[in-house]
Amino acid sequence: MSRKKWVLRFAAVVGILAVAVAVALIFFVALGRVNGDDMLPGLGDGAGMVVKKNATPARGDLILFQNQGRTRIRRVIGMPGDKLAFDGMIPIVNGERATYQDRYEVDIYGRRMKVVLETIGGVSHEIIDDPNRKLTNVPAVETGDGYYVMADFREYGNDSRLYGVIPPGTVRGVVWFAWTRGDLP
């Protein structure tokens, strides 16, 4: 094959791949970044992620949603139709209390805190357990057709305790994977 034909074929393949990537970004996936420490210990400030657009969230998923003119990321704790109560900061979903298993300790904001594995409805994820609890009176809630979301760094991140139940129409996607974990302690 002549050099000219090879270059043209290579350019065609690159062009087709570029179009495929553009179509995927427009219709199926989005790129996102974490802003702040609300999702520690898993995702720190600046973490980059790929989000599946229009995916249906499941309990334990990280979702992107619109709230007060901003795109936010939080973890789904309550699904549509759930009843949530709280024992201090411990979620009780449909009468089942979340369980915890100590993982390791970290120094954040000049203090020692625990990272624990929280399990709700058979789904587990790590959260920060700050021994200096400030938020202890979380009201019970029914999700209706929406989602109850919480930050993984519960004492420092705003979530459904402030925003309320997240309507399905404001959900922009489900985090598929993170390509970087950001600025972790």
Number of C-alpha atoms within 10 A of each C-alpha: 5 6 8 9 10 11 11 11 12 12 12 12 12 12 12 12 12 12 12 12 13 13 12 14 16 11 11 15 22 18 13 18 20 21 17 16 23 24 26 25 20 19 23 21 17 17 21 19 20 18 23 22 22 14 16 13 18 17 19 22 19 24 26 22 20 15 13 7 7 9 17 19 26 24 24 21 24 30 23 18 13 19 17 22 20 17 14 13 16 15 23 20 21 14 11 12 17 19 16 18 11 12 11 11 13 14 10 15 8 7 10 12 17 18 22 20 20 22 17 20 16 10 14 16 16 20 21 26 22 17 11 9 11 12 12 12 11 16 11 15 18 19 19 16 13 20 27 27 26 24 24 26 20 20 18 17 18 16 21 19 18 10 12 14 21 24 17 14 10 13 23 22 23 26 24 17 12 18 10 13 18 21 14 14 11
